[in-house]
Every structure is written in C-alpha cells, then in structure tokens.
C-alpha cells in the first residue's frame, strides 16, 4: 500500500452525529476533530 493510503489515525466516538433523515453530519465530525477528540 502506498504511504498516503495508509491509515494514520483512528478516533472512536460514543455516537456518530446524525441528521433526522439518518445521514451522518460530517460537518459536525470535522468540528469535533478540530477541537481535538480524545481517542480511547
């Protein structure tokens, strides 16, 4: 596997933020990542 395709970090969350329609709220995930989500 090429170096830029290798997984570098993994974050575990208790719950994934979802919209009422069931779609994942990626904007909210990016905001949490910017704040510094703690990995378990």
Secondary structure, 3 states (H helix, E strand, C coil): CCHHHCCCCCCCCCCCCECCCCCECHHHHHHHHHHCCCCC
